[in-house]
Amino acid sequence: MFDPTRFQRQLAHGVLLAVFATFATLLPLSASAQTDKTFTNSIGTEFILIPAGSFTMGADKNAEKASDDETPLHLVSISQAFYLGKYPVTQEQWEAVMGSNPSQFKGRNNPVEEVSWDDVQTFIQRLNAKEGTKKYRLPTEAEWEYAARAGTKSAYSFGDDAEKPGDGAEKPGDDAKQLGGDAEQSGDDAAQLRDGAEQLGDGAEQLKDDAEQLKDGAEQLKDDAEQLGAYAWYYDNSVRQTHPVGQKKPNPWGLYDMHGNVWEWVNDWYDKSYYSRSPSTDPAGPASGQRRVLRGGSWNLHAEHLRSANRGSGTPGLRYDGFGFRLACSTGQ
């Protein structure tokens, strides 16, 4: 039997549910549902969210110091945001998962090294098991270069010249050179005064000392102005060893040590001619190969090997005191 009162109650209830559902779709996602821009995992690895986007990968064939395997230049799209370690994995973090430290240059905050690509896979498997997830991995080569460039098209994340500031940057190097020239002139003048005025004794000696100090200060300013040294540990400043992560300047996306300190394993197999046939969206390297790709250069290499486009490689089982890695993390569970 039809009950009009009951029907009205049911109708009102249905309308309320519909209104609530519509209103809910207009609300922003809760904080827990949103993707955090940074997070730190159980072993202290800090991650930064890298947005999806497109970039020009590789190097122009006519570019200075470019190698054949860096060409041709090609447009690549990274379709999904992902997390990347703010720093290379440290020895302390490695030991927290693996229970030992294979590194040649010991230091809890130094990057772990003497680890092969195969060793890194074991580390990742254990870390995923420890945290009950499958999200940790190595970045692809394309993801790595995309993050290293951080929106730049220059040879390095700070500009094209390893020894000069990038375009638009302040140029303390020029001031340092001027100071150096002035100091040298002052030093010469002081020396002439000393040679020609021995009767002045202590006064001339003091003038010479002051001029030498000015010259030394100008040389230090020049050294500080060399851009690569501000961002990377490499052949010219490493004293032939690794250094604690995060001591140099970060790239524009807040990632440290993308140039130098240690080479970083990525997930891809290496193929010298891969760029000539790689897909334009989310390239992940050849299906097979003999060597895995390494990126970023290391403490014992010259500037050209630290360029954003530079590629290295090694067999999966190879360990070396210049080989480390940086974790990537998928945004899903």
Secondary structure, 3 states (H helix, E strand, C coil): CCCHHHHHHHHHHHHHHHHHHHHHHHCCCCCCCCCCCEEECCCCCEEEEECCEEEEECCCCCCCCCCHHHCCCEEEEECCCEEEECCCCEHHHHHHHHCCCCCCCCCCCCECCCCCHHHHHHHHHHHHHHHCCCCEECCCHHHHHHHHHCCCCCCECCECCCCCCCCCCCCHHHHHHHHHHHHHHHHHHHHHHHHHCHHHCHHHHHHHHHHHHHHHHHHHHHHHHCHHHHHCECCCCCCCCCCCCCCCCCCCCCCCCCCECCEEEEEEECCCCHHHCCCCECCCCCCCCCCEEEECCCCCCCHHHHCCCCEEEECCCCCCCCEEECCEEECCC
